[in-house]
Amino acid sequence: MASNKIQFRSIHELKDPALNGKLALKEFQEEIPVEDFLEGAEKTESSTSRRDFLKLLGFSTAAVTLAACEAPVIKTIPYVVKPHDIIPGIPNYYASTYFDGFDFASVLVKTREGRPIKIEPNPAAGDLGKTNARAQAAVLSLYDNDKVKQPKLDGKDETFDKVDDFVIKGLNEAQASGKKIVLLSQSFASPTFKKLFAEFKAKYPTAELVTYDAFPYSAALDAAQEVFGTRALPVYDLKGSELVVAFQADFLGDYNAASLETSYAAARVPGATMLRHIQVESNMSLTGANADSRIRLKPSAVNKTLVEVYNAIVGVGSSDKTANEIAKELQAKGSKAVVFADGSKGAQVLAHLINQKLGSVAFTGKANFLKEFDKARFQEFLGWVNGEQVGVLITNNVDPIYSHHKGQDFKKAITKVPYVIAITDKKNDMYKAAKAVIPVANWLESWGDMEPQTGVYTLMQPTIQKIYKSRQIEESLLVWKNGKNNAANNYYDYLKANASTLLGGTSFNKALYNGVVASANATTLSYAGGNAQQAVAELANFKASDLELVLYTKTSIGDGTQANNPWLQELPDPLTRMSWDNYLTISPKDAERLGIENDLNARMQLDGSIVNLTVNGVKIENVPVFIQPGQADGSVGLALGYGKKDSGATAETGVNAYPLFDGSNLVVSNVSIEKTGEDHEFAGIQLQNTLMGRYDIAKEVPLSDFINVPFDDEHKGWNKPLEYHTISGALPAGKIDLWDAFDDTDGPHFNLSVDLNSCTGCGACIIACQAENNVPVVGKEEIRMSRDMYWLRIDRYYSATQKVTTYDGLKEGMAVPELYGTAFGGEGALNNPAENPDVIFQPVMCQHCNHAPCETVCPVAATSHGKQGQNHMAYNRCIGTRYCANNCPYKVRRFNWFTYNLNDRFDFNMNNDLGRMVLNPDVVVRTRGVMEKCSMCIQMTQATILEAKKENRVVKDGEFQVACAKACSTGSLQFGDMNDKESHVRKLYSDNRRYHLLEEIGTKPNVFYHTKVRNRVEK
């Protein structure tokens, strides 16, 4: 069936009909940088000087090597006597808990010879075991070469013994003078930590535990306390819901400290009860991009619409047409509907009260304990500091000087505290302000426990001995409580003793093995209050202005905890497709009105205007501006977590937006911007890959057509099987071959299924692939030069409805791009597609074609096809002609312009000995001058086959895995053996939504896609 929708990847395609052709022509036009190739050529010589040898075996390498050799977990065994559970070349997996102060997940940690190299979801933990991109990348943060490596006292290296003397002296002085001892810590839902602090307070009665989070969820916690009477975030489950309406709530991202991706995808299975999603928002968020119907409004209008929806639901009535339509749908679905809101306390309170009125089944009654910030308590602490009532301040892995909106005031205030001790991992502002510094142990080096939500208890265990002289807060508290060299200072013993009181009948070792067990904590939430009038008044008090700002957290960086992680900095944003930056997002109409420009230069690289941003008198200078389709007119957006000074070279990327965030309200009015006259160079990857100029790449269909119209209907079919018209008549595409087929039914034949309906674009698969396959970080300059090395990318397509039919447009002589040439409000063929387009996310990796165009053009047979369906690369045969990349219609092959490891030009994790410890020894590290691409994780499939052979059995369905599919929390990616007639992937292949990418060119891929279904009535 001919579609009345067009797809475009950027507003530049709308402005320039010839852009796609230009991109295709320039794709292989770069000059080879001979000087850069020759630069550092001496590095390839085999001679090694004594100086180089000693450098190679420097402290960082030796420390990690020794730590890895000491073997993980229960008791350290010297590698002189090999541990029986460690076999060289065979990975071990340990269940643990990932928690860095912002993100949480129950995970499995893959280690090789005692060295953690990969994070995997823990299936035993259900939804709490799902990993996002930041969790996948967290293993690299262990090997951060910019860490503080040993304790400091007055800025000088010191021993723990001397630092502990200093701290204990300060504790005793504070206690004697009646001054407060404050432990300022991130939210930490650890029952054993809380018990330990209670004992610490028993010894030092003036001790106080104060929670501080950079991104504190303060408004959500305040709303929960008002509505439920308990200061804990509610847990939702969308599996039984059929309608979700969200107001500024990015519930597929960082909303309520838990993503709802998994239950969202489960409820979105196409069918009569498929979940319908309505999003009302200002920024184009990840959640909004996945919505069936997206209503873009500036923040003040979002608030008004939410109030009107509430009025309509409770029977007061509303004159707002949009609100009435939303309320009508909510009432029709009743308990199978749910409303989410974000931005302020009032918005969250109204959402809770609407859900109470609906009796929403999505509200589980369970409590999420991961966030504990209390603004009133923190203000009380600031009063103590300013009143010189604090004798000792211990900060546990927090830096309010950077992340608090009055950080400079905080910096001045703590000069009044005699003893400031910073437990930190970087030489940040708190490091500089402290008299004593203790390096914080990474979660992969630590023991611990967590109670993330009602009925769940998880354990954390070290998977490597401490690389440097670091210590977790619990170890320090034990020393300061019991005194130095006390036998009771072993936190493992303390944790084990306390955990035994929480595990019921489960043994500690079994709980440690599983990583997660049931908890006796039965705290539940129920509706007990909520002042609707006060909430409405709060929203009404939000003063509308010409421009209004929405602050948000990016999928990659979050609150900035892992800002020095180059994997995350380079990860392209799902929507803008930009990496290595944060920026002010603005609508096309506002950009035109204010003279803001985004232009492509002659190399098709994006440059954008730079502005100074002022919000309520607070000024942030030199902020780049990105014109974002779907951004509400009158609104701008800016991501938090960037611009961290002295936290590593990578972390300094971008601008710090925390001075604009009061800790509660994510939406702010009274915004003004002024152009500086300068331009910013963006690094994006969206326009690099032309896919042969075709536009019907990411398929979509309305739910009504999916249900009521046969997919292969002759006239209206929405996924008609491809046919070739030959001299013998029409023949199915699968019946026509240029080559003789060979028998691939003996042994496994691998296929990968990609469901566009459940792919949210989160990027976890990209980081998982990068970690598993040693994909290098190339840096902003190389990304800008279209030289990213990703084996897997997630293309983002915008789509919009045409006002005229394709036939009419073509009849008038309009080319396909010209059909939507007037994109910015003029009278043209389209309904302003850049204003509020639909979005489709499409993961694209090597398609492992059975008739691979790359194989036929390689002059040295470096790329060839395997019987199991994988397209192989023999790197030592490749001579770098790039013929294969030129002939690949999917543009998934990557050329190594440089040696990215041990190269000073690329000062990332592969350039230092410590960072290289994350490399997977099962995958070769490629060198310059060769092509590389997705291998369909052949090392993983072969390991599975060998394991089954050793056990003399057939591989079971589900055992074959690839990194991207294992990391996918929505199940969008499914991998398996097509020769197994009972396999899940074979059943998916039979689905009516299945299609192949660019099937018409006859490559016969082993990757197939499923059409996206939108649950709405098309107008």
Backbone hydrogen bonds, N-H to C=O, Kabsch-Sander energy under -0.5 kcal/mol:
donor,donor_aa,acceptor,acceptor_aa,energy
6,I,800,A,-2.2
8,F,798,Y,-2.5
13,E,10,S,-1.0
14,L,10,S,-0.7
15,K,11,I,-1.7
16,D,12,H,-2.2
19,L,16,D,-1.9
22,K,18,A,-1.9
23,L,19,L,-2.6
24,A,20,N,-2.2
25,L,21,G,-2.2
26,K,22,K,-2.1
27,E,23,L,-0.6
27,E,24,A,-0.7
29,Q,26,K,-1.6
34,V,32,I,-2.0
37,F,33,P,-2.1
38,L,34,V,-2.7
39,E,35,E,-1.8
41,A,38,L,-2.0
43,K,40,G,-2.0
44,T,41,A,-2.0
45,E,42,E,-1.4
53,F,49,S,-2.5
54,L,50,R,-2.5
55,K,51,R,-2.3
56,L,52,D,-2.7
57,L,53,F,-1.9
58,G,55,K,-1.6
62,A,58,G,-2.6
63,A,59,F,-2.9
64,V,60,S,-2.1
65,T,61,T,-3.0
66,L,62,A,-2.7
67,A,63,A,-2.4
68,A,64,V,-3.1
69,C,65,T,-2.5
70,E,66,L,-1.1
71,A,68,A,-1.6
73,V,462,P,-1.4
77,I,70,E,-1.4
81,V,78,P,-1.5
82,K,80,V,-0.6
86,I,83,P,-1.5
87,I,85,D,-0.6
90,I,87,I,-2.6
92,N,111,T,-2.2
94,Y,109,V,-1.8
96,S,107,V,-2.7
98,Y,105,A,-3.3
99,F,97,T,-0.6
100,D,103,D,-1.2
105,A,98,Y,-1.8
106,S,128,L,-2.5
107,V,96,S,-2.3
107,V,105,A,-0.6
108,L,120,E,-3.0
109,V,94,Y,-2.9
110,K,108,L,-0.6
110,K,118,K,-2.9
111,T,92,N,-3.2
112,R,115,R,-2.1
115,R,112,R,-1.0
117,I,110,K,-2.9
118,K,110,K,-1.3
120,E,108,L,-3.0
122,N,106,S,-1.6
122,N,129,G,-0.8
125,A,122,N,-1.9
126,G,123,P,-1.2
128,L,125,A,-1.5
129,G,126,G,-1.7
130,K,127,D,-1.2
136,Q,132,N,-2.2
137,A,133,A,-1.9
138,A,134,R,-0.7
138,A,135,A,-0.7
139,V,136,Q,-0.6
140,L,137,A,-1.6
141,S,137,A,-0.8
142,L,138,A,-0.7
142,L,139,V,-0.6
143,Y,139,V,-0.6
143,Y,140,L,-0.8
144,D,141,S,-1.0
145,N,143,Y,-0.6
147,K,144,D,-1.3
148,V,425,D,-1.8
152,K,437,V,-2.3
153,L,156,K,-2.6
154,D,435,K,-3.4
156,K,153,L,-1.6
158,E,151,P,-2.3
163,V,159,T,-2.2
164,D,160,F,-3.0
165,D,161,D,-1.7
166,F,162,K,-2.0
167,V,163,V,-2.5
168,I,164,D,-2.9
169,K,165,D,-2.1
170,G,166,F,-2.0
171,L,167,V,-2.6
172,N,168,I,-2.4
173,E,169,K,-2.2
174,A,170,G,-2.5
175,Q,171,L,-2.4
176,A,172,N,-2.4
177,S,173,E,-2.0
178,G,174,A,-0.7
178,G,175,Q,-0.6
179,K,174,A,-1.9
180,K,389,Q,-3.3
181,I,206,T,-1.4
182,V,180,K,-0.6
182,V,392,V,-2.8
183,L,181,I,-0.5
183,L,208,E,-2.9
184,L,182,V,-0.8
184,L,394,I,-3.0
185,S,183,L,-0.8
185,S,210,V,-2.4
186,Q,396,N,-1.0
190,S,188,F,-2.0
194,K,190,S,-2.2
195,K,191,P,-2.0
196,L,192,T,-2.4
197,F,193,F,-2.6
198,A,194,K,-2.0
199,E,195,K,-1.8
200,F,196,L,-2.3
201,K,197,F,-2.8
202,A,198,A,-1.5
203,K,199,E,-1.4
204,Y,200,F,-2.4
207,A,204,Y,-2.6
208,E,181,I,-3.1
210,V,183,L,-2.4
210,V,208,E,-0.6
212,Y,185,S,-2.8
218,S,663,G,-0.8
221,L,217,Y,-2.3
222,D,218,S,-2.7
223,A,219,A,-2.3
224,A,220,A,-2.3
225,Q,221,L,-2.4
226,E,222,D,-1.9
227,V,223,A,-2.6
228,F,224,A,-3.0
229,G,224,A,-0.7
229,G,225,Q,-0.9
230,T,224,A,-0.8
232,A,230,T,-2.0
233,L,368,N,-1.6
235,V,366,K,-1.9
237,D,362,A,-2.0
241,S,238,L,-1.9
242,E,336,K,-3.4
243,L,336,K,-1.5
244,V,276,R,-2.6
245,V,338,V,-2.4
246,A,278,I,-2.3
247,F,340,F,-2.7
248,Q,246,A,-0.7
248,Q,280,V,-2.4
250,D,248,Q,-0.7
251,F,249,A,-1.6
253,G,250,D,-2.1
255,Y,253,G,-1.2
258,A,255,Y,-1.9
260,L,251,F,-2.3
264,Y,260,L,-2.3
265,A,261,E,-2.7
266,A,262,T,-1.9
267,A,263,S,-1.8
268,R,264,Y,-0.8
268,R,265,A,-0.6
269,V,266,A,-0.8
274,M,271,G,-1.6
275,L,267,A,-2.9
276,R,242,E,-2.3
278,I,244,V,-2.8
279,Q,293,S,-2.6
280,V,246,A,-3.4
281,E,279,Q,-0.6
281,E,295,I,-2.0
285,S,283,N,-1.2
289,A,285,S,-2.2
290,N,286,L,-0.8
290,N,287,T,-0.9
291,A,288,G,-1.1
292,D,277,H,-1.6
293,S,277,H,-2.0
295,I,279,Q,-3.5
295,I,293,S,-0.5
296,R,294,R,-0.6
297,L,281,E,-2.2
297,L,295,I,-0.6
301,A,298,K,-1.0
302,V,298,K,-2.0
303,N,299,P,-2.4
304,K,300,S,-1.8
305,T,301,A,-2.5
306,L,302,V,-2.4
307,V,303,N,-2.2
308,E,304,K,-2.3
309,V,305,T,-2.5
310,Y,306,L,-2.4
311,N,307,V,-2.5
312,A,308,E,-2.3
313,I,309,V,-2.3
314,V,310,Y,-2.5
315,G,311,N,-0.6
316,V,311,N,-1.9
317,G,311,N,-1.6
321,K,319,S,-0.6
324,N,320,D,-2.4
325,E,321,K,-2.1
326,I,322,T,-2.2
327,A,323,A,-2.9
328,K,324,N,-2.4
329,E,325,E,-1.8
330,L,326,I,-2.4
331,Q,327,A,-2.7
332,A,328,K,-1.9
333,K,329,E,-1.8
334,G,330,L,-2.0
336,K,333,K,-2.1
337,A,334,G,-1.8
338,V,243,L,-1.6
340,F,245,V,-2.4
342,D,247,F,-1.8
348,Q,344,S,-1.6
349,V,345,K,-2.5
350,L,346,G,-2.2
351,A,347,A,-1.9
352,H,348,Q,-2.3
353,L,349,V,-2.3
354,I,350,L,-2.3
355,N,351,A,-2.3
356,Q,352,H,-2.2
357,K,353,L,-2.1
358,L,354,I,-2.3
359,G,355,N,-1.6
360,S,355,N,-2.0
361,V,335,S,-2.9
363,F,360,S,-0.8
364,T,235,V,-2.0
364,T,362,A,-0.8
367,A,523,T,-0.6
368,N,233,L,-3.6
369,F,367,A,-0.6
369,F,452,P,-2.5
370,L,452,P,-0.6
378,F,374,D,-2.3
379,Q,375,K,-2.5
380,E,376,A,-1.9
381,F,377,R,-2.0
382,L,378,F,-2.2
383,G,379,Q,-1.9
384,W,380,E,-1.9
385,V,381,F,-2.3
386,N,382,L,-2.7
387,G,383,G,-1.7
388,E,385,V,-1.7
389,Q,384,W,-3.0
390,V,384,W,-0.5
391,G,180,K,-2.5
391,G,389,Q,-0.6
392,V,180,K,-1.7
393,L,419,Y,-2.9
394,I,182,V,-3.1
395,T,393,L,-0.6
395,T,421,I,-2.6
396,N,184,L,-3.1
396,N,394,I,-0.6
397,N,395,T,-0.9
397,N,423,I,-3.4
402,Y,399,D,-1.2
403,S,399,D,-2.2
404,H,400,P,-2.3
407,G,404,H,-1.6
410,F,406,K,-1.8
411,K,407,G,-2.3
412,K,408,Q,-1.8
413,A,409,D,-2.3
414,I,410,F,-2.2
415,T,412,K,-1.0
416,K,413,A,-1.9
417,V,414,I,-1.4
419,Y,391,G,-1.6
420,V,418,P,-0.6
421,I,393,L,-3.2
421,I,419,Y,-0.5
422,A,436,A,-2.6
423,I,395,T,-3.2
423,I,421,I,-0.6
424,T,422,A,-0.8
424,T,438,I,-1.3
428,N,426,K,-1.7
432,K,428,N,-2.0
433,A,429,D,-1.8
434,A,430,M,-1.3
435,K,420,V,-2.2
436,A,420,V,-1.7
437,V,152,K,-2.4
438,I,422,A,-2.6
440,V,424,T,-1.6
445,E,442,N,-2.2
446,S,443,W,-0.9
448,G,460,M,-1.9
450,M,458,T,-2.4
451,E,189,A,-2.7
454,T,367,A,-1.9
455,G,521,N,-1.6
456,V,453,Q,-2.0
457,Y,517,V,-2.5
458,T,450,M,-2.8
459,L,515,G,-1.7
460,M,448,G,-3.4
463,T,444,L,-2.7
464,I,444,L,-0.9
465,Q,67,A,-1.0
469,K,149,K,-1.9
470,S,468,Y,-2.0
471,R,439,P,-2.7
475,E,472,Q,-0.7
476,S,472,Q,-1.6
477,L,473,I,-2.5
478,L,474,E,-2.0
479,V,475,E,-1.9
480,W,476,S,-2.7
481,K,477,L,-1.9
482,N,478,L,-3.0
483,G,479,V,-2.3
486,N,483,G,-0.9
489,N,486,N,-1.8
490,N,487,A,-0.6
491,Y,489,N,-0.8
494,Y,490,N,-1.8
495,L,491,Y,-3.2
496,K,492,Y,-2.5
497,A,493,D,-2.3
498,N,494,Y,-2.1
499,A,495,L,-3.1
500,S,496,K,-1.6
501,T,498,N,-1.3
502,L,499,A,-1.8
503,L,499,A,-1.3
506,T,503,L,-1.9
511,A,507,S,-2.3
512,L,508,F,-2.5
513,Y,509,N,-2.1
514,N,510,K,-2.3
515,G,511,A,-2.5
517,V,457,Y,-2.7
519,S,455,G,-1.4
522,A,520,A,-0.7
525,L,365,G,-3.4
528,A,227,V,-3.3
529,G,227,V,-1.4
532,A,530,G,-1.0
535,A,531,N,-2.1
536,V,532,A,-2.8
537,A,533,Q,-2.3
538,E,534,Q,-2.3
539,L,535,A,-2.2
540,A,536,V,-2.2
541,N,537,A,-1.6
542,F,539,L,-1.0
543,K,541,N,-0.7
544,A,542,F,-0.6
548,E,634,G,-1.7
549,L,668,V,-3.3
550,V,636,V,-2.3
551,L,666,L,-3.0
552,Y,638,L,-1.6
554,K,558,G,-0.5
554,K,640,L,-0.5
558,G,554,K,-2.0
560,G,557,I,-2.1
562,Q,557,I,-0.5
563,A,560,G,-1.8
565,N,562,Q,-1.9
568,L,565,N,-0.6
569,Q,565,N,-2.0
570,E,566,P,-2.1
571,L,567,W,-1.0
573,D,578,M,-2.5
577,R,573,D,-1.7
579,S,683,A,-2.9
580,W,569,Q,-2.7
584,L,624,P,-3.1
585,T,583,Y,-0.6
585,T,637,G,-2.4
586,I,626,F,-1.9
587,S,635,S,-0.6
591,A,587,S,-2.5
592,E,588,P,-2.1
593,R,589,K,-2.2
594,L,590,D,-2.4
595,G,591,A,-0.8
596,I,591,A,-2.5
599,D,607,D,-2.8
601,N,605,Q,-2.5
604,M,601,N,-2.2
607,D,599,D,-3.0
608,G,680,H,-2.4
609,S,597,E,-1.9
610,I,678,E,-1.8
611,V,623,V,-2.6
612,N,674,E,-2.6
613,L,611,V,-0.5
613,L,620,I,-3.0
614,T,612,N,-0.5
614,T,672,S,-2.8
615,V,618,V,-2.8
616,N,670,N,-2.0
618,V,615,V,-2.3
619,K,617,G,-0.5
620,I,613,L,-3.4
623,V,611,V,-3.4
625,V,609,S,-2.1
626,F,584,L,-2.9
628,Q,586,I,-2.6
628,Q,626,F,-0.7
630,G,834,A,-1.3
631,Q,628,Q,-2.0
632,A,282,S,-2.0
635,S,632,A,-1.6
636,V,548,E,-2.5
637,G,585,T,-1.4
638,L,550,V,-1.7
640,L,552,Y,-2.6
643,G,653,T,-3.0
644,K,651,A,-2.1
645,K,643,G,-0.7
647,S,644,K,-0.7
647,S,648,G,-0.6
652,E,648,G,-0.7
652,E,649,A,-0.6
653,T,650,T,-1.5
657,A,655,V,-0.7
660,L,657,A,-2.0
661,F,658,Y,-2.0
662,D,660,L,-0.6
662,D,665,N,-0.5
666,L,343,G,-1.7
666,L,664,S,-0.6
667,V,343,G,-0.9
668,V,549,L,-2.8
671,V,547,L,-1.4
672,S,614,T,-2.5
674,E,612,N,-1.8
676,T,610,I,-2.5
677,G,610,I,-0.6
680,H,608,G,-3.6
682,F,606,L,-2.2
682,F,680,H,-0.8
683,A,579,S,-0.6
684,G,682,F,-0.6
685,I,577,R,-1.9
688,Q,685,I,-0.9
690,T,688,Q,-0.7
693,G,690,T,-1.8
694,R,691,L,-1.7
697,I,695,Y,-1.5
699,K,697,I,-0.8
701,V,1012,K,-2.2
703,L,1014,R,-2.7
706,F,702,P,-2.3
707,I,703,L,-2.4
708,N,704,S,-2.6
709,V,705,D,-2.5
713,D,710,P,-2.0
717,G,713,D,-1.5
719,N,711,F,-2.1
724,Y,731,L,-3.1
726,T,724,Y,-0.8
726,T,729,G,-1.9
729,G,726,T,-1.9
731,L,724,Y,-2.5
733,A,722,L,-2.2
735,K,732,P,-1.8
736,I,733,A,-1.4
737,D,735,K,-0.6
747,G,745,T,-0.8
750,F,868,Q,-2.9
751,N,976,G,-2.2
752,L,1006,N,-2.1
753,S,974,Q,-3.4
754,V,1008,F,-2.4
755,D,972,S,-2.0
756,L,754,V,-0.8
756,L,1010,H,-1.7
758,S,755,D,-0.8
759,C,755,D,-1.1
760,T,758,S,-0.6
767,I,763,G,-1.6
768,A,764,A,-2.3
769,C,765,C,-2.4
770,Q,766,I,-2.2
771,A,767,I,-2.7
772,E,768,A,-2.4
773,N,769,C,-2.3
774,N,771,A,-0.5
775,V,770,Q,-1.6
783,I,779,G,-2.2
784,R,780,K,-2.5
785,M,781,E,-1.1
786,S,783,I,-1.9
787,R,782,E,-2.5
793,R,844,V,-2.1
795,D,793,R,-0.6
795,D,842,Q,-2.4
797,Y,795,D,-0.5
797,Y,840,I,-2.9
798,Y,8,F,-3.0
799,S,838,D,-2.0
800,A,6,I,-1.8
802,Q,4,N,-2.8
803,K,829,A,-2.5
804,V,829,A,-1.0
809,G,805,T,-2.4
810,L,806,T,-3.0
811,K,807,Y,-2.4
812,E,808,D,-1.3
813,G,810,L,-1.9
814,M,809,G,-2.2
819,L,815,A,-1.2
819,L,816,V,-0.8
820,Y,817,P,-1.6
821,G,818,E,-1.6
823,A,821,G,-0.9
828,G,826,G,-0.8
831,N,801,T,-1.2
832,N,830,L,-1.3
834,A,823,A,-0.5
835,E,832,N,-1.9
836,N,832,N,-0.7
838,D,799,S,-3.1
839,V,289,A,-0.5
840,I,797,Y,-2.6
842,Q,795,D,-2.9
844,V,793,R,-3.2
846,C,791,W,-0.5
850,N,1004,K,-3.2
851,H,1003,T,-2.6
852,A,849,C,-0.7
855,E,852,A,-0.5
856,T,852,A,-0.9
857,V,853,P,-0.6
857,V,854,C,-0.6
858,C,854,C,-0.7
861,A,858,C,-0.9
864,S,872,H,-1.0
866,G,870,Q,-2.8
869,G,866,G,-1.8
872,H,864,S,-3.2
872,H,870,Q,-0.7
874,A,862,A,-3.0
875,Y,873,M,-0.9
877,R,874,A,-1.7
878,C,874,A,-1.3
886,N,882,R,-2.0
887,N,883,Y,-2.0
888,C,884,C,-0.8
888,C,885,A,-0.5
891,K,888,C,-0.7
894,R,932,E,-3.1
896,N,930,V,-2.5
897,W,895,F,-1.2
900,Y,898,F,-0.9
902,L,910,M,-2.2
906,F,903,N,-2.0
907,D,905,R,-0.6
908,F,906,F,-2.2
911,N,908,F,-1.8
912,N,909,N,-1.0
916,R,912,N,-1.7
917,M,914,L,-1.7
918,V,915,G,-1.5
919,L,916,R,-1.6
923,V,920,N,-1.8
926,R,924,V,-0.7
929,G,896,N,-3.3
930,V,927,T,-0.8
932,E,894,R,-2.6
940,M,937,C,-1.2
941,T,937,C,-1.9
942,Q,938,I,-2.5
943,A,939,Q,-1.4
944,T,940,M,-1.8
945,I,941,T,-2.1
946,L,942,Q,-2.6
947,E,943,A,-2.1
948,A,944,T,-2.1
949,K,945,I,-2.2
950,K,946,L,-2.3
951,E,947,E,-1.5
952,N,949,K,-1.2
953,R,948,A,-2.2
959,E,956,K,-2.1
960,F,956,K,-0.5
966,K,962,V,-2.2
967,A,963,A,-1.7
968,C,964,C,-0.9
969,S,967,A,-0.5
974,Q,753,S,-2.2
974,Q,972,S,-0.5
976,G,751,N,-1.9
978,M,749,H,-3.4
978,M,976,G,-0.6
980,D,977,D,-1.1
981,K,979,N,-0.9
983,S,980,D,-2.2
987,K,983,S,-1.5
988,L,984,H,-2.2
989,Y,985,V,-1.6
990,S,986,R,-0.9
990,S,987,K,-0.6
991,D,988,L,-1.4
994,R,991,D,-1.4
995,Y,1009,Y,-2.8
999,E,996,H,-1.1
1001,I,998,L,-1.7
1002,G,999,E,-1.9
1006,N,847,Q,-2.8
1007,V,847,Q,-0.7
1008,F,752,L,-2.4
1009,Y,995,Y,-3.3
1010,H,754,V,-1.9
1011,T,993,R,-2.0
1012,K,699,K,-2.5
1014,R,701,V,-2.2
1015,N,1013,V,-0.5
1016,R,1014,R,-1.5
1018,E,1016,R,-0.7
